[in-house]
Amino acid sequence: MRENRWLACLLLASALALPVLSASCGGPRYYDPYYHDYHYWGPGEDAYYRRWEGETHREHREFRGRNRAEQKEYYDWRHQGEKH
């Protein structure tokens, strides 16, 4: 009986923790020092980034491989266009 209670508690704790853990697994996050927020790099942010690359006629490159000036340009574009 005691084992069943322990198992039930463990399953409940797992079920409650799952959304929190899965939300943090969305990919790397990048701190935006200009707007003081984080960009979680998942499919949504990647789509915006690739759109920015296209609109600014840049070849695709990983965000972290870009220099600070280009990263700032992206952050400016991204925050100007919360409507993007």
N, C-alpha and C positions, 0 to 999 in steps of 0.2 A: 504494500500500500504506500509506504513511504517513497519507494522508487518511482511509482506512478506520479506522485505529487512533484517529485524532483523533475521528472521528464516533462510534465505539464508546464512547470515554471520555465524550464529551459526553452521549450517550444514557444511559449508566450514571449519571452525575452527576445528570441530570434525574430519572431514576427514583428515586434515593435522596432527592432534595430535595423531591419532590412531596408526600409525606405531611406533612412539616414545614411547607411553605408552605400547604397546604390547611387544616391545623389552625389556623393563625393567621388565616385568613380567615373565621372563624365569626361575625364581627360585632364591634361595639365591645366593649371591656372596661371595666368600672367597678371602681375600687378601693374596697373596703369598709374605711373607716378604723376601724371599730369592731371588726371581726373580723380585720383585717389580711390580707385575701385579695382575689382578683379574681373578678368575676362576668363571664363571657364571654356577651355577649348574643346568643344564637342562639335557635332555635325552642324549646329546652328551658327556658331561663331566661325567655323571654317567656311561656311557658305558666304557669310558677309565678307570674310577676308579674301576669298577668291573673286568675289564681285568687285572689291576694291582694286585687286590686282588688274582685273580686266578694264575697269573704268580709268585706271591710271596708266594703262599700257605697260605693265610690268610683267616680266616672266615669273612663273610660279617659283617660289622659294619658301622654305619653312620660315615661319614668323621669327623664330628665335635666331635665324641666320641673317636677318636684316639688321642694318645698323640702327643706332638710336634715332637718327633723323627720320628714317623711313618708318620705324615703329611709331614715332610721334605723329607722323602724317596719317597713319592708319587710325590711331586713337582719336585724332581730331576728326577724321572722316566719320568714324564710327559714332562719336558722340554728337556730331552735328546732325547726323541722320538717324536719330532714334526712330525716325520715320522710315528709314531705309527698308 
